[in-house]
Every structure is written in structure tokens, then in C-alpha cells.
């Protein structure tokens, strides 16, 4: 996993953005397991788009309901597994879905 632009943060001044922490553009992928309830989870290949101290933005080929639990294992071994909740899922222009993940670590700190 690597920063797309290591020296800049995404300018969100002209966008409606609910994030409290600045985000950084990322390039990379990973495998995510999305689960709801007691059943087996859904294993999905995702592209990591951006990250902040509180969450991660990914692109997925499938829709995921907000409230689902997620475990994300990035391709880059230097970035640890992330766990959290799906807080947003919106269709994107490429036919996939942009999914917002709230990191479990951020909730523990808050």
C-alpha cells in the first residue's frame, strides 16, 4: 500500500465531507470480508482509494449494506489488517461501489 501523493492531502473544502480527519489518497488493493449476522461473510477483492486516522475508502464490485462488519487485508504486508464497520456505500461511475469504512481503532480511541 502506498500513498498516491505523499506530500499532499485531499482538498475537501469544496466538497460535502463528514470526515473529521484529513484523508490521503492511496494506491493498492486488498481482500475484504464483509459480514452481517451469524452467517458466513462475503470475500471481495477491493481497491483502496484513501485512508485517514478514522477510516478507509475502498472501491468494491459489489454493494455492501451500511452496518456490516469488515475485515480488510491489504496486499502490502507492511500495512496491518484493518477491522471496522461499513458506514457508507454509494454507486460510482465505473459500475462499482465506493464504500466508506469506519476503523475499529478509531472507535476505541474516541
C-alpha positions as CSV (number, residue, x, y, z in Angstrom):
1,X,0.0,0.0,0.0
2,X,1.4,3.4,-0.8
3,X,0.4,7.0,-0.8
4,X,-0.6,8.3,-4.2
5,X,0.7,11.8,-3.3
6,X,2.8,11.5,-0.2
7,X,3.1,15.2,0.4
8,X,-0.5,16.3,-0.1
9,X,-3.8,15.7,1.5
10,X,-7.1,15.7,-0.4
11,X,-8.7,19.1,-0.6
12,X,-12.2,18.7,0.6
13,X,-13.0,22.4,1.0
14,X,-15.4,22.4,-2.0
15,X,-17.0,19.0,-1.2
16,X,-19.5,18.0,1.3
17,X,-17.5,15.7,3.6
18,X,-18.3,14.4,7.0
19,X,-14.8,13.4,7.9
20,X,-13.2,15.0,10.9
21,X,-9.7,13.7,10.0
22,X,-7.8,14.6,6.8
23,X,-7.6,11.7,4.3
24,X,-4.7,10.7,2.0
25,X,-5.1,9.2,-1.4
26,X,-3.9,5.6,-1.5
27,X,-3.0,3.2,-4.3
28,X,-3.3,-0.6,-3.7
29,X,-5.7,-3.4,-3.2
30,X,-6.7,-6.0,-0.8
31,X,-9.2,-8.7,0.2
32,X,-12.1,-7.7,2.4
33,X,-14.6,-9.9,4.2
34,X,-18.0,-8.3,4.7
35,X,-20.3,-9.9,7.2
36,X,-23.7,-9.4,8.8
37,X,-25.3,-11.6,11.4
38,X,-24.0,-15.0,12.2
39,X,-23.7,-16.3,8.6
40,X,-20.6,-16.7,6.5
41,X,-19.0,-13.4,5.3
42,X,-18.6,-12.4,1.7
43,X,-15.0,-12.3,0.4
44,X,-14.4,-9.5,-2.1
45,X,-11.4,-8.0,-3.9
46,X,-11.3,-4.2,-3.3
47,X,-9.2,-1.3,-4.3
48,X,-8.1,1.0,-1.5
49,X,-8.8,4.6,-2.5
50,X,-8.0,6.7,0.5
51,X,-7.3,6.5,4.3
52,X,-7.3,8.6,7.4
53,X,-6.9,8.1,11.1
54,X,-10.6,7.2,11.4
55,X,-11.3,5.2,8.3
56,X,-10.7,3.9,4.8
57,X,-12.3,4.4,1.5
58,X,-12.4,1.4,-0.9
59,X,-14.0,0.6,-4.3
60,X,-15.8,-2.7,-4.5
61,X,-17.5,-4.6,-7.4
62,X,-20.5,-5.4,-5.1
63,X,-22.8,-3.4,-2.9
64,X,-22.5,-3.8,0.9
65,X,-25.1,-2.7,3.4
66,X,-24.0,0.0,5.9
67,X,-23.6,-1.6,9.4
68,X,-21.8,-4.7,8.0
69,X,-18.6,-5.7,9.7
70,X,-15.5,-5.7,7.6
71,X,-12.0,-7.2,7.9
72,X,-9.6,-5.8,5.3
73,X,-6.3,-7.4,4.5
74,X,-4.2,-5.1,2.3
75,X,-1.9,-6.6,-0.4
76,X,1.1,-4.7,1.1
77,X,2.5,-6.7,4.0
78,X,3.7,-3.5,5.7
79,X,0.1,-2.4,6.3
80,X,-1.7,-4.4,9.0
81,X,-5.2,-5.9,8.8
82,X,-7.9,-3.4,9.4
83,X,-11.3,-4.1,11.0
84,X,-14.3,-1.9,11.3
85,X,-17.8,-1.1,10.0
86,X,-19.3,-0.1,6.7
87,X,-20.7,3.4,7.1
88,X,-21.4,4.3,3.5
89,X,-21.9,2.5,0.2
90,X,-22.7,4.5,-3.0
91,X,-22.5,3.6,-6.7
92,X,-19.7,5.1,-8.6
93,X,-19.3,6.0,-12.3
94,X,-17.3,2.8,-13.1
95,X,-20.2,0.5,-12.2
96,X,-18.7,-0.4,-8.8
97,X,-19.4,0.9,-5.4
98,X,-17.5,3.4,-3.2
99,X,-17.6,2.1,0.4
100,X,-16.6,4.1,3.5
101,X,-15.2,2.0,6.4
102,X,-15.0,3.3,10.0
103,X,-11.9,1.8,11.6
104,X,-12.4,-0.1,14.8
105,X,-9.3,1.5,16.2
106,X,-10.8,5.0,15.8
107,X,-13.8,4.0,17.8
108,X,-11.6,2.6,20.6
109,X,-9.7,5.9,20.8
110,X,-12.8,8.1,20.7
